């Protein structure tokens, strides 16, 4: 099983881009929580409908 999300020894969360596996985003848990909250509250504007 291939994992696309892992936690590194320094505590950062590593997210792998599934379309481009060499691309890895490293983010702290606090920053990820802040980003997700901003998405949920619409801080980045309206979302597109499917």
mmCIF entry with sequence, helices, sheets and N, C-alpha, C, O atoms, coordinates in Angstrom:
data_MODEL
# 
_entry.id   MODEL 
# 
_entity.id                         1 
_entity.type                       polymer 
_entity.pdbx_number_of_molecules   1 
# 
_entity_poly.entity_id                      1 
_entity_poly.type                           'polypeptide(L)' 
_entity_poly.nstd_linkage                   no 
_entity_poly.nstd_monomer                   no 
_entity_poly.pdbx_seq_one_letter_code       
;(UNK)(UNK)(UNK)(UNK)(UNK)(UNK)(UNK)(UNK)(UNK)(UNK)(UNK)(UNK)(UNK)(UNK)(UNK)(UNK)
(UNK)(UNK)(UNK)(UNK)(UNK)(UNK)(UNK)(UNK)(UNK)(UNK)(UNK)(UNK)(UNK)(UNK)(UNK)(UNK)
(UNK)(UNK)(UNK)(UNK)(UNK)(UNK)(UNK)(UNK)(UNK)(UNK)(UNK)(UNK)(UNK)(UNK)(UNK)(UNK)
(UNK)(UNK)
;
_entity_poly.pdbx_seq_one_letter_code_can   XXXXXXXXXXXXXXXXXXXXXXXXXXXXXXXXXXXXXXXXXXXXXXXXXX 
_entity_poly.pdbx_strand_id                 A 
# 
loop_
_entity_poly_seq.entity_id 
_entity_poly_seq.num 
_entity_poly_seq.mon_id 
_entity_poly_seq.hetero 
1 1  UNK n 
1 2  UNK n 
1 3  UNK n 
1 4  UNK n 
1 5  UNK n 
1 6  UNK n 
1 7  UNK n 
1 8  UNK n 
1 9  UNK n 
1 10 UNK n 
1 11 UNK n 
1 12 UNK n 
1 13 UNK n 
1 14 UNK n 
1 15 UNK n 
1 16 UNK n 
1 17 UNK n 
1 18 UNK n 
1 19 UNK n 
1 20 UNK n 
1 21 UNK n 
1 22 UNK n 
1 23 UNK n 
1 24 UNK n 
1 25 UNK n 
1 26 UNK n 
1 27 UNK n 
1 28 UNK n 
1 29 UNK n 
1 30 UNK n 
1 31 UNK n 
1 32 UNK n 
1 33 UNK n 
1 34 UNK n 
1 35 UNK n 
1 36 UNK n 
1 37 UNK n 
1 38 UNK n 
1 39 UNK n 
1 40 UNK n 
1 41 UNK n 
1 42 UNK n 
1 43 UNK n 
1 44 UNK n 
1 45 UNK n 
1 46 UNK n 
1 47 UNK n 
1 48 UNK n 
1 49 UNK n 
1 50 UNK n 
# 
_struct_asym.id          A 
_struct_asym.entity_id   1 
# 
_struct_conf.conf_type_id            HELX_P 
_struct_conf.id                      HELX_P1 
_struct_conf.pdbx_PDB_helix_id       AA1 
_struct_conf.beg_label_comp_id       UNK 
_struct_conf.beg_label_asym_id       A 
_struct_conf.beg_label_seq_id        29 
_struct_conf.pdbx_beg_PDB_ins_code   ? 
_struct_conf.end_label_comp_id       UNK 
_struct_conf.end_label_asym_id       A 
_struct_conf.end_label_seq_id        40 
_struct_conf.pdbx_end_PDB_ins_code   ? 
_struct_conf.beg_auth_comp_id        UNK 
_struct_conf.beg_auth_asym_id        A 
_struct_conf.beg_auth_seq_id         29 
_struct_conf.end_auth_comp_id        UNK 
_struct_conf.end_auth_asym_id        A 
_struct_conf.end_auth_seq_id         40 
_struct_conf.pdbx_PDB_helix_class    1 
_struct_conf.details                 ? 
_struct_conf.pdbx_PDB_helix_length   12 
# 
_struct_conf_type.id          HELX_P 
_struct_conf_type.criteria    ? 
_struct_conf_type.reference   ? 
# 
_struct_sheet.id               AA1 
_struct_sheet.type             ? 
_struct_sheet.number_strands   3 
_struct_sheet.details          ? 
# 
loop_
_struct_sheet_order.sheet_id 
_struct_sheet_order.range_id_1 
_struct_sheet_order.range_id_2 
_struct_sheet_order.offset 
_struct_sheet_order.sense 
AA1 1 2 ? anti-parallel 
AA1 2 3 ? anti-parallel 
# 
loop_
_struct_sheet_range.sheet_id 
_struct_sheet_range.id 
_struct_sheet_range.beg_label_comp_id 
_struct_sheet_range.beg_label_asym_id 
_struct_sheet_range.beg_label_seq_id 
_struct_sheet_range.pdbx_beg_PDB_ins_code 
_struct_sheet_range.end_label_comp_id 
_struct_sheet_range.end_label_asym_id 
_struct_sheet_range.end_label_seq_id 
_struct_sheet_range.pdbx_end_PDB_ins_code 
_struct_sheet_range.beg_auth_comp_id 
_struct_sheet_range.beg_auth_asym_id 
_struct_sheet_range.beg_auth_seq_id 
_struct_sheet_range.end_auth_comp_id 
_struct_sheet_range.end_auth_asym_id 
_struct_sheet_range.end_auth_seq_id 
AA1 1 UNK A 5  ? UNK A 7  ? UNK A 5  UNK A 7  
AA1 2 UNK A 13 ? UNK A 16 ? UNK A 13 UNK A 16 
AA1 3 UNK A 24 ? UNK A 27 ? UNK A 24 UNK A 27 
# 
loop_
_atom_site.group_PDB 
_atom_site.id 
_atom_site.type_symbol 
_atom_site.label_atom_id 
_atom_site.label_alt_id 
_atom_site.label_comp_id 
_atom_site.label_asym_id 
_atom_site.label_entity_id 
_atom_site.label_seq_id 
_atom_site.pdbx_PDB_ins_code 
_atom_site.Cartn_x 
_atom_site.Cartn_y 
_atom_site.Cartn_z 
_atom_site.occupancy 
_atom_site.B_iso_or_equiv 
_atom_site.pdbx_formal_charge 
_atom_site.auth_seq_id 
_atom_site.auth_comp_id 
_atom_site.auth_asym_id 
_atom_site.auth_atom_id 
_atom_site.pdbx_PDB_model_num 
ATOM 1   N N  . UNK A 1 1  ? 0.841   -1.186 0.000   1.00 0.00 ? 1  UNK A N  1 
ATOM 2   C CA . UNK A 1 1  ? 0.000   0.000  0.000   1.00 0.00 ? 1  UNK A CA 1 
ATOM 3   C C  . UNK A 1 1  ? 0.880   1.241  0.000   1.00 0.00 ? 1  UNK A C  1 
ATOM 4   O O  . UNK A 1 1  ? 1.808   1.354  0.800   1.00 0.00 ? 1  UNK A O  1 
ATOM 5   N N  . UNK A 1 2  ? 0.587   2.158  -0.890  1.00 0.00 ? 2  UNK A N  1 
ATOM 6   C CA . UNK A 1 2  ? 1.340   3.394  -0.981  1.00 0.00 ? 2  UNK A CA 1 
ATOM 7   C C  . UNK A 1 2  ? 0.655   4.470  -0.152  1.00 0.00 ? 2  UNK A C  1 
ATOM 8   O O  . UNK A 1 2  ? -0.556  4.664  -0.257  1.00 0.00 ? 2  UNK A O  1 
ATOM 9   N N  . UNK A 1 3  ? 1.434   5.175  0.676   1.00 0.00 ? 3  UNK A N  1 
ATOM 10  C CA . UNK A 1 3  ? 0.892   6.238  1.513   1.00 0.00 ? 3  UNK A CA 1 
ATOM 11  C C  . UNK A 1 3  ? 1.166   7.593  0.870   1.00 0.00 ? 3  UNK A C  1 
ATOM 12  O O  . UNK A 1 3  ? 2.252   7.827  0.338   1.00 0.00 ? 3  UNK A O  1 
ATOM 13  N N  . UNK A 1 4  ? 0.199   8.464  0.921   1.00 0.00 ? 4  UNK A N  1 
ATOM 14  C CA . UNK A 1 4  ? 0.358   9.810  0.369   1.00 0.00 ? 4  UNK A CA 1 
ATOM 15  C C  . UNK A 1 4  ? 0.461   10.860 1.461   1.00 0.00 ? 4  UNK A C  1 
ATOM 16  O O  . UNK A 1 4  ? 0.675   12.037 1.169   1.00 0.00 ? 4  UNK A O  1 
ATOM 17  N N  . UNK A 1 5  ? 0.310   10.446 2.734   1.00 0.00 ? 5  UNK A N  1 
ATOM 18  C CA . UNK A 1 5  ? 0.444   11.355 3.865   1.00 0.00 ? 5  UNK A CA 1 
ATOM 19  C C  . UNK A 1 5  ? 1.259   10.651 4.945   1.00 0.00 ? 5  UNK A C  1 
ATOM 20  O O  . UNK A 1 5  ? 0.928   9.532  5.339   1.00 0.00 ? 5  UNK A O  1 
ATOM 21  N N  . UNK A 1 6  ? 2.309   11.286 5.421   1.00 0.00 ? 6  UNK A N  1 
ATOM 22  C CA . UNK A 1 6  ? 3.117   10.736 6.507   1.00 0.00 ? 6  UNK A CA 1 
ATOM 23  C C  . UNK A 1 6  ? 3.505   11.870 7.448   1.00 0.00 ? 6  UNK A C  1 
ATOM 24  O O  . UNK A 1 6  ? 3.444   13.044 7.085   1.00 0.00 ? 6  UNK A O  1 
ATOM 25  N N  . UNK A 1 7  ? 3.899   11.504 8.651   1.00 0.00 ? 7  UNK A N  1 
ATOM 26  C CA . UNK A 1 7  ? 4.441   12.465 9.607   1.00 0.00 ? 7  UNK A CA 1 
ATOM 27  C C  . UNK A 1 7  ? 5.930   12.191 9.735   1.00 0.00 ? 7  UNK A C  1 
ATOM 28  O O  . UNK A 1 7  ? 6.330   11.049 9.964   1.00 0.00 ? 7  UNK A O  1 
ATOM 29  N N  . UNK A 1 8  ? 6.749   13.214 9.591   1.00 0.00 ? 8  UNK A N  1 
ATOM 30  C CA . UNK A 1 8  ? 8.192   13.042 9.675   1.00 0.00 ? 8  UNK A CA 1 
ATOM 31  C C  . UNK A 1 8  ? 8.654   13.159 11.126  1.00 0.00 ? 8  UNK A C  1 
ATOM 32  O O  . UNK A 1 8  ? 7.882   13.531 12.010  1.00 0.00 ? 8  UNK A O  1 
ATOM 33  N N  . UNK A 1 9  ? 9.905   12.838 11.349  1.00 0.00 ? 9  UNK A N  1 
ATOM 34  C CA . UNK A 1 9  ? 10.478  12.863 12.702  1.00 0.00 ? 9  UNK A CA 1 
ATOM 35  C C  . UNK A 1 9  ? 10.409  14.247 13.340  1.00 0.00 ? 9  UNK A C  1 
ATOM 36  O O  . UNK A 1 9  ? 10.319  14.364 14.562  1.00 0.00 ? 9  UNK A O  1 
ATOM 37  N N  . UNK A 1 10 ? 10.452  15.304 12.513  1.00 0.00 ? 10 UNK A N  1 
ATOM 38  C CA . UNK A 1 10 ? 10.396  16.664 13.068  1.00 0.00 ? 10 UNK A CA 1 
ATOM 39  C C  . UNK A 1 10 ? 8.967   17.142 13.318  1.00 0.00 ? 10 UNK A C  1 
ATOM 40  O O  . UNK A 1 10 ? 8.759   18.279 13.741  1.00 0.00 ? 10 UNK A O  1 
ATOM 41  N N  . UNK A 1 11 ? 7.972   16.271 13.056  1.00 0.00 ? 11 UNK A N  1 
ATOM 42  C CA . UNK A 1 11 ? 6.588   16.603 13.342  1.00 0.00 ? 11 UNK A CA 1 
ATOM 43  C C  . UNK A 1 11 ? 5.816   17.207 12.188  1.00 0.00 ? 11 UNK A C  1 
ATOM 44  O O  . UNK A 1 11 ? 4.607   17.412 12.292  1.00 0.00 ? 11 UNK A O  1 
ATOM 45  N N  . UNK A 1 12 ? 6.504   17.500 11.075  1.00 0.00 ? 12 UNK A N  1 
ATOM 46  C CA . UNK A 1 12 ? 5.783   18.043 9.937   1.00 0.00 ? 12 UNK A CA 1 
ATOM 47  C C  . UNK A 1 12 ? 5.002   16.937 9.236   1.00 0.00 ? 12 UNK A C  1 
ATOM 48  O O  . UNK A 1 12 ? 5.369   15.763 9.277   1.00 0.00 ? 12 UNK A O  1 
ATOM 49  N N  . UNK A 1 13 ? 3.940   17.339 8.607   1.00 0.00 ? 13 UNK A N  1 
ATOM 50  C CA . UNK A 1 13 ? 3.110   16.422 7.825   1.00 0.00 ? 13 UNK A CA 1 
ATOM 51  C C  . UNK A 1 13 ? 3.572   16.543 6.380   1.00 0.00 ? 13 UNK A C  1 
ATOM 52  O O  . UNK A 1 13 ? 3.702   17.646 5.850   1.00 0.00 ? 13 UNK A O  1 
ATOM 53  N N  . UNK A 1 14 ? 3.817   15.403 5.747   1.00 0.00 ? 14 UNK A N  1 
ATOM 54  C CA . UNK A 1 14 ? 4.265   15.382 4.354   1.00 0.00 ? 14 UNK A CA 1 
ATOM 55  C C  . UNK A 1 14 ? 3.145   14.831 3.490   1.00 0.00 ? 14 UNK A C  1 
ATOM 56  O O  . UNK A 1 14 ? 2.676   13.716 3.715   1.00 0.00 ? 14 UNK A O  1 
ATOM 57  N N  . UNK A 1 15 ? 2.715   15.605 2.500   1.00 0.00 ? 15 UNK A N  1 
ATOM 58  C CA . UNK A 1 15 ? 1.648   15.216 1.588   1.00 0.00 ? 15 UNK A CA 1 
ATOM 59  C C  . UNK A 1 15 ? 2.249   15.048 0.196   1.00 0.00 ? 15 UNK A C  1 
ATOM 60  O O  . UNK A 1 15 ? 2.910   15.951 -0.316  1.00 0.00 ? 15 UNK A O  1 
ATOM 61  N N  . UNK A 1 16 ? 2.016   13.892 -0.408  1.00 0.00 ? 16 UNK A N  1 
ATOM 62  C CA . UNK A 1 16 ? 2.544   13.637 -1.742  1.00 0.00 ? 16 UNK A CA 1 
ATOM 63  C C  . UNK A 1 16 ? 1.471   13.911 -2.785  1.00 0.00 ? 16 UNK A C  1 
ATOM 64  O O  . UNK A 1 16 ? 0.317   13.514 -2.627  1.00 0.00 ? 16 UNK A O  1 
ATOM 65  N N  . UNK A 1 17 ? 1.865   14.591 -3.848  1.00 0.00 ? 17 UNK A N  1 
ATOM 66  C CA . UNK A 1 17 ? 0.969   14.848 -4.973  1.00 0.00 ? 17 UNK A CA 1 
ATOM 67  C C  . UNK A 1 17 ? 0.809   13.554 -5.753  1.00 0.00 ? 17 UNK A C  1 
ATOM 68  O O  . UNK A 1 17 ? 1.792   13.023 -6.269  1.00 0.00 ? 17 UNK A O  1 
ATOM 69  N N  . UNK A 1 18 ? -0.405  13.039 -5.848  1.00 0.00 ? 18 UNK A N  1 
ATOM 70  C CA . UNK A 1 18 ? -0.615  11.737 -6.478  1.00 0.00 ? 18 UNK A CA 1 
ATOM 71  C C  . UNK A 1 18 ? -0.323  11.747 -7.971  1.00 0.00 ? 18 UNK A C  1 
ATOM 72  O O  . UNK A 1 18 ? 0.107   10.729 -8.513  1.00 0.00 ? 18 UNK A O  1 
ATOM 73  N N  . UNK A 1 19 ? -0.541  12.861 -8.649  1.00 0.00 ? 19 UNK A N  1 
ATOM 74  C CA . UNK A 1 19 ? -0.256  12.939 -10.079 1.00 0.00 ? 19 UNK A CA 1 
ATOM 75  C C  . UNK A 1 19 ? 1.235   13.122 -10.362 1.00 0.00 ? 19 UNK A C  1 
ATOM 76  O O  . UNK A 1 19 ? 1.723   12.745 -11.428 1.00 0.00 ? 19 UNK A O  1 
ATOM 77  N N  . UNK A 1 20 ? 1.948   13.701 -9.405  1.00 0.00 ? 20 UNK A N  1 
ATOM 78  C CA . UNK A 1 20 ? 3.389   13.937 -9.539  1.00 0.00 ? 20 UNK A CA 1 
ATOM 79  C C  . UNK A 1 20 ? 4.042   13.509 -8.221  1.00 0.00 ? 20 UNK A C  1 
ATOM 80  O O  . UNK A 1 20 ? 4.300   14.352 -7.362  1.00 0.00 ? 20 UNK A O  1 
ATOM 81  N N  . UNK A 1 21 ? 4.314   12.204 -8.050  1.00 0.00 ? 21 UNK A N  1 
ATOM 82  C CA . UNK A 1 21 ? 4.793   11.688 -6.762  1.00 0.00 ? 21 UNK A CA 1 
ATOM 83  C C  . UNK A 1 21 ? 6.077   12.315 -6.236  1.00 0.00 ? 21 UNK A C  1 
ATOM 84  O O  . UNK A 1 21 ? 6.340   12.246 -5.035  1.00 0.00 ? 21 UNK A O  1 
ATOM 85  N N  . UNK A 1 22 ? 6.876   12.920 -7.095  1.00 0.00 ? 22 UNK A N  1 
ATOM 86  C CA . UNK A 1 22 ? 8.104   13.558 -6.628  1.00 0.00 ? 22 UNK A CA 1 
ATOM 87  C C  . UNK A 1 22 ? 7.822   14.864 -5.890  1.00 0.00 ? 22 UNK A C  1 
ATOM 88  O O  . UNK A 1 22 ? 8.692   15.368 -5.179  1.00 0.00 ? 22 UNK A O  1 
ATOM 89  N N  . UNK A 1 23 ? 6.623   15.418 -6.046  1.00 0.00 ? 23 UNK A N  1 
ATOM 90  C CA . UNK A 1 23 ? 6.251   16.668 -5.381  1.00 0.00 ? 23 UNK A CA 1 
ATOM 91  C C  . UNK A 1 23 ? 5.688   16.345 -4.003  1.00 0.00 ? 23 UNK A C  1 
ATOM 92  O O  . UNK A 1 23 ? 4.702   15.620 -3.878  1.00 0.00 ? 23 UNK A O  1 
ATOM 93  N N  . UNK A 1 24 ? 6.333   16.897 -2.963  1.00 0.00 ? 24 UNK A N  1 
ATOM 94  C CA . UNK A 1 24 ? 5.905   16.657 -1.586  1.00 0.00 ? 24 UNK A CA 1 
ATOM 95  C C  . UNK A 1 24 ? 5.757   17.997 -0.879  1.00 0.00 ? 24 UNK A C  1 
ATOM 96  O O  . UNK A 1 24 ? 6.671   18.822 -0.888  1.00 0.00 ? 24 UNK A O  1 
ATOM 97  N N  . UNK A 1 25 ? 4.597   18.202 -0.268  1.00 0.00 ? 25 UNK A N  1 
ATOM 98  C CA . UNK A 1 25 ? 4.331   19.405 0.510   1.00 0.00 ? 25 UNK A CA 1 
ATOM 99  C C  . UNK A 1 25 ? 4.600   19.077 1.971   1.00 0.00 ? 25 UNK A C  1 
ATOM 100 O O  . UNK A 1 25 ? 4.073   18.096 2.494   1.00 0.00 ? 25 UNK A O  1 
ATOM 101 N N  . UNK A 1 26 ? 5.415   19.888 2.630   1.00 0.00 ? 26 UNK A N  1 
ATOM 102 C CA . UNK A 1 26 ? 5.680   19.721 4.053   1.00 0.00 ? 26 UNK A CA 1 
ATOM 103 C C  . UNK A 1 26 ? 5.015   20.879 4.791   1.00 0.00 ? 26 UNK A C  1 
ATOM 104 O O  . UNK A 1 26 ? 5.223   22.043 4.448   1.00 0.00 ? 26 UNK A O  1 
ATOM 105 N N  . UNK A 1 27 ? 4.205   20.551 5.817   1.00 0.00 ? 27 UNK A N  1 
ATOM 106 C CA . UNK A 1 27 ? 3.457   21.574 6.541   1.00 0.00 ? 27 UNK A CA 1 
ATOM 107 C C  . UNK A 1 27 ? 3.332   21.153 8.004   1.00 0.00 ? 27 UNK A C  1 
ATOM 108 O O  . UNK A 1 27 ? 3.235   19.964 8.305   1.00 0.00 ? 27 UNK A O  1 
ATOM 109 N N  . UNK A 1 28 ? 3.334   22.117 8.901   1.00 0.00 ? 28 UNK A N  1 
ATOM 110 C CA . UNK A 1 28 ? 3.163   21.791 10.315  1.00 0.00 ? 28 UNK A CA 1 
ATOM 111 C C  . UNK A 1 28 ? 1.690   21.500 10.594  1.00 0.00 ? 28 UNK A C  1 
ATOM 112 O O  . UNK A 1 28 ? 0.817   21.975 9.868   1.00 0.00 ? 28 UNK A O  1 
ATOM 113 N N  . UNK A 1 29 ? 1.411   20.725 11.636  1.00 0.00 ? 29 UNK A N  1 
ATOM 114 C CA . UNK A 1 29 ? 0.009   20.468 11.978  1.00 0.00 ? 29 UNK A CA 1 
ATOM 115 C C  . UNK A 1 29 ? -0.786  21.756 12.228  1.00 0.00 ? 29 UNK A C  1 
ATOM 116 O O  . UNK A 1 29 ? -1.951  21.847 11.838  1.00 0.00 ? 29 UNK A O  1 
ATOM 117 N N  . UNK A 1 30 ? -0.174  22.734 12.865  1.00 0.00 ? 30 UNK A N  1 
ATOM 118 C CA . UNK A 1 30 ? -0.857  23.995 13.136  1.00 0.00 ? 30 UNK A CA 1 
ATOM 119 C C  . UNK A 1 30 ? -1.187  24.727 11.843  1.00 0.00 ? 30 UNK A C  1 
ATOM 120 O O  . UNK A 1 30 ? -2.305  25.212 11.672  1.00 0.00 ? 30 UNK A O  1 
ATOM 121 N N  . UNK A 1 31 ? -0.230  24.810 10.941  1.00 0.00 ? 31 UNK A N  1 
ATOM 122 C CA . UNK A 1 31 ? -0.464  25.492 9.671   1.00 0.00 ? 31 UNK A CA 1 
ATOM 123 C C  . UNK A 1 31 ? -1.510  24.755 8.831   1.00 0.00 ? 31 UNK A C  1 
ATOM 124 O O  . UNK A 1 31 ? -2.328  25.390 8.163   1.00 0.00 ? 31 UNK A O  1 
ATOM 125 N N  . UNK A 1 32 ? -1.487  23.434 8.861   1.00 0.00 ? 32 UNK A N  1 
ATOM 126 C CA . UNK A 1 32 ? -2.487  22.673 8.118   1.00 0.00 ? 32 UNK A CA 1 
ATOM 127 C C  . UNK A 1 32 ? -3.876  22.922 8.694   1.00 0.00 ? 32 UNK A C  1 
ATOM 128 O O  . UNK A 1 32 ? -4.836  23.088 7.940   1.00 0.00 ? 32 UNK A O  1 
ATOM 129 N N  . UNK A 1 33 ? -3.995  22.948 10.008  1.00 0.00 ? 33 UNK A N  1 
ATOM 130 C CA . UNK A 1 33 ? -5.278  23.230 10.654  1.00 0.00 ? 33 UNK A CA 1 
ATOM 131 C C  . UNK A 1 33 ? -5.794  24.614 10.291  1.00 0.00 ? 33 UNK A C  1 
ATOM 132 O O  . UNK A 1 33 ? -6.983  24.787 10.026  1.00 0.00 ? 33 UNK A O  1 
ATOM 133 N N  . UNK A 1 34 ? -4.912  25.591 10.277  1.00 0.00 ? 34 UNK A N  1 
ATOM 134 C CA . UNK A 1 34 ? -5.286  26.956 9.903   1.00 0.00 ? 34 UNK A CA 1 
ATOM 135 C C  . UNK A 1 34 ? -5.749  27.007 8.453   1.00 0.00 ? 34 UNK A C  1 
ATOM 136 O O  . UNK A 1 34 ? -6.742  27.663 8.138   1.00 0.00 ? 34 UNK A O  1 
ATOM 137 N N  . UNK A 1 35 ? -5.037  26.321 7.574   1.00 0.00 ? 35 UNK A N  1 
ATOM 138 C CA . UNK A 1 35 ? -5.396  26.283 6.168   1.00 0.00 ? 35 UNK A CA 1 
ATOM 139 C C  . UNK A 1 35 ? -6.757  25.616 5.962   1.00 0.00 ? 35 UNK A C  1 
ATOM 140 O O  . UNK A 1 35 ? -7.589  26.130 5.215   1.00 0.00 ? 35 UNK A O  1 
ATOM 141 N N  . UNK A 1 36 ? -6.989  24.481 6.616   1.00 0.00 ? 36 UNK A N  1 
ATOM 142 C CA . UNK A 1 36 ? -8.264  23.780 6.472   1.00 0.00 ? 36 UNK A CA 1 
ATOM 143 C C  . UNK A 1 36 ? -9.423  24.611 7.015   1.00 0.00 ? 36 UNK A C  1 
ATOM 144 O O  . UNK A 1 36 ? -10.505 24.630 6.428   1.00 0.00 ? 36 UNK A O  1 
ATOM 145 N N  . UNK A 1 37 ? -9.200  25.294 8.128   1.00 0.00 ? 37 UNK A N  1 
ATOM 146 C CA . UNK A 1 37 ? -10.239 26.162 8.679   1.00 0.00 ? 37 UNK A CA 1 
ATOM 147 C C  . UNK A 1 37 ? -10.565 27.294 7.707   1.00 0.00 ? 37 UNK A C  1 
ATOM 148 O O  . UNK A 1 37 ? -11.732 27.638 7.520   1.00 0.00 ? 37 UNK A O  1 
ATOM 149 N N  . UNK A 1 38 ? -9.533  27.872 7.089   1.00 0.00 ? 38 UNK A N  1 
ATOM 150 C CA . UNK A 1 38 ? -9.756  28.940 6.115   1.00 0.00 ? 38 UNK A CA 1 
ATOM 151 C C  . UNK A 1 38 ? -10.564 28.422 4.924   1.00 0.00 ? 38 UNK A C  1 
ATOM 152 O O  . UNK A 1 38 ? -11.434 29.126 4.410   1.00 0.00 ? 38 UNK A O  1 
ATOM 153 N N  . UNK A 1 39 ? -10.282 27.209 4.491   1.00 0.00 ? 39 UNK A N  1 
ATOM 154 C CA . UNK A 1 39 ? -11.063 26.620 3.398   1.00 0.00 ? 39 UNK A CA 1 
ATOM 155 C C  . UNK A 1 39 ? -12.523 26.441 3.809   1.00 0.00 ? 39 UNK A C  1 
ATOM 156 O O  . UNK A 1 39 ? -13.435 26.782 3.056   1.00 0.00 ? 39 UNK A O  1 
ATOM 157 N N  . UNK A 1 40 ? -12.733 25.905 5.007   1.00 0.00 ? 40 UNK A N  1 
ATOM 158 C CA . UNK A 1 40 ? -14.098 25.641 5.492   1.00 0.00 ? 40 UNK A CA 1 
ATOM 159 C C  . UNK A 1 40 ? -14.907 26.918 5.661   1.00 0.00 ? 40 UNK A C  1 
ATOM 160 O O  . UNK A 1 40 ? -16.118 26.917 5.439   1.00 0.00 ? 40 UNK A O  1 
ATOM 161 N N  . UNK A 1 41 ? -14.259 27.996 6.047   1.00 0.00 ? 41 UNK A N  1 
ATOM 162 C CA . UNK A 1 41 ? -14.971 29.238 6.306   1.00 0.00 ? 41 UNK A CA 1 
ATOM 163 C C  . UNK A 1 41 ? -15.067 30.124 5.063   1.00 0.00 ? 41 UNK A C  1 
ATOM 164 O O  . UNK A 1 41 ? -15.611 31.226 5.135   1.00 0.00 ? 41 UNK A O  1 
ATOM 165 N N  . UNK A 1 42 ? -14.549 29.660 3.930   1.00 0.00 ? 42 UNK A N  1 
ATOM 166 C CA . UNK A 1 42 ? -14.673 30.399 2.692   1.00 0.00 ? 42 UNK A CA 1 
ATOM 167 C C  . UNK A 1 42 ? -13.721 31.566 2.536   1.00 0.00 ? 42 UNK A C  1 
ATOM 168 O O  . UNK A 1 42 ? -13.963 32.466 1.731   1.00 0.00 ? 42 UNK A O  1 
ATOM 169 N N  . UNK A 1 43 ? -12.650 31.559 3.293   1.00 0.00 ? 43 UNK A N  1 
ATOM 170 C CA . UNK A 1 43 ? -11.702 32.674 3.227   1.00 0.00 ? 43 UNK A CA 1 
ATOM 171 C C  . UNK A 1 43 ? -11.108 32.870 1.832   1.00 0.00 ? 43 UNK A C  1 
ATOM 172 O O  . UNK A 1 43 ? -10.690 33.977 1.489   1.00 0.00 ? 43 UNK A O  1 
ATOM 173 N N  . UNK A 1 44 ? -11.067 31.821 1.035   1.00 0.00 ? 44 UNK A N  1 
ATOM 174 C CA . UNK A 1 44 ? -10.484 31.903 -0.298  1.00 0.00 ? 44 UNK A CA 1 
ATOM 175 C C  . UNK A 1 44 ? -11.534 32.132 -1.372  1.00 0.00 ? 44 UNK A C  1 
ATOM 176 O O  . UNK A 1 44 ? -11.245 32.002 -2.562  1.00 0.00 ? 44 UNK A O  1 
ATOM 177 N N  . UNK A 1 45 ? -12.740 32.469 -0.967  1.00 0.00 ? 45 UNK A N  1 
ATOM 178 C CA . UNK A 1 45 ? -13.801 32.744 -1.918  1.00 0.00 ? 45 UNK A CA 1 
ATOM 179 C C  . UNK A 1 45 ? -14.718 31.539 -2.097  1.00 0.00 ? 45 UNK A C  1 
ATOM 180 O O  . UNK A 1 45 ? -14.506 30.489 -1.490  1.00 0.00 ? 45 UNK A O  1 
ATOM 181 N N  . UNK A 1 46 ? -15.729 31.701 -2.928  1.00 0.00 ? 46 UNK A N  1 
ATOM 182 C CA . UNK A 1 46 ? -16.689 30.603 -3.132  1.00 0.00 ? 46 UNK A CA 1 
ATOM 183 C C  . UNK A 1 46 ? -16.033 29.418 -3.842  1.00 0.00 ? 46 UNK A C  1 
ATOM 184 O O  . UNK A 1 46 ? -15.112 29.581 -4.643  1.00 0.00 ? 46 UNK A O  1 
ATOM 185 N N  . UNK A 1 47 ? -16.527 28.243 -3.529  1.00 0.00 ? 47 UNK A N  1 
ATOM 186 C CA . UNK A 1 47 ? -16.008 27.040 -4.177  1.00 0.00 ? 47 UNK A CA 1 
ATOM 187 C C  . UNK A 1 47 ? -16.830 26.739 -5.407  1.00 0.00 ? 47 UNK A C  1 
ATOM 188 O O  . UNK A 1 47 ? -17.999 27.117 -5.493  1.00 0.00 ? 47 UNK A O  1 
ATOM 189 N N  . UNK A 1 48 ? -16.228 26.067 -6.345  1.00 0.00 ? 48 UNK A N  1 
ATOM 190 C CA . UNK A 1 48 ? -16.932 25.691 -7.577  1.00 0.00 ? 48 UNK A CA 1 
ATOM 191 C C  . UNK A 1 48 ? -17.861 24.524 -7.322  1.00 0.00 ? 48 UNK A C  1 
ATOM 192 O O  . UNK A 1 48 ? -17.539 23.628 -6.542  1.00 0.00 ? 48 UNK A O  1 
ATOM 193 N N  . UNK A 1 49 ? -19.002 24.527 -7.968  1.00 0.00 ? 49 UNK A N  1 
ATOM 194 C CA . UNK A 1 49 ? -19.959 23.427 -7.846  1.00 0.00 ? 49 UNK A CA 1 
ATOM 195 C C  . UNK A 1 49 ? -19.633 22.375 -8.885  1.00 0.00 ? 49 UNK A C  1 
ATOM 196 O O  . UNK A 1 49 ? -19.200 22.683 -9.995  1.00 0.00 ? 49 UNK A O  1 
ATOM 197 N N  . UNK A 1 50 ? -19.851 21.121 -8.503  1.00 0.00 ? 50 UNK A N  1 
ATOM 198 C CA . UNK A 1 50 ? -19.601 20.015 -9.449  1.00 0.00 ? 50 UNK A CA 1 
ATOM 199 C C  . UNK A 1 50 ? -20.792 19.850 -10.369 1.00 0.00 ? 50 UNK A C  1 
ATOM 200 O O  . UNK A 1 50 ? -20.785 18.978 -11.237 1.00 0.00 ? 50 UNK A O  1 
# 
